[in-house]
Amino acid sequence: MKTQPARVFAEIIERVQKGEAPPLRPDVPRNPPDASPAAVPLLSHCWEEAPELRPDFTEIKKTIRSFNKGK
């Protein structure tokens, strides 16, 4: 996995905190080279524009556990 410089993460945090219009939403690639294909739908749902469409932490945890076969 490619490591991002700390300044990239700091910029993302700053942009989210400022409440940009339109809100910052990253592009989630369909076939990221360094992620499980099963994780892509979860990533996309976490970045939904409407908060009510985003999974809660219980759902996220359940989904991640299913990736790890219940671990």
Secondary structure by P-SEA (a helix, b strand, c coil): cccccaaaaaaaaaaaaaccccccccccccccccccccaaaaaaaaacccccccccaaaaaaaaaaaaccc
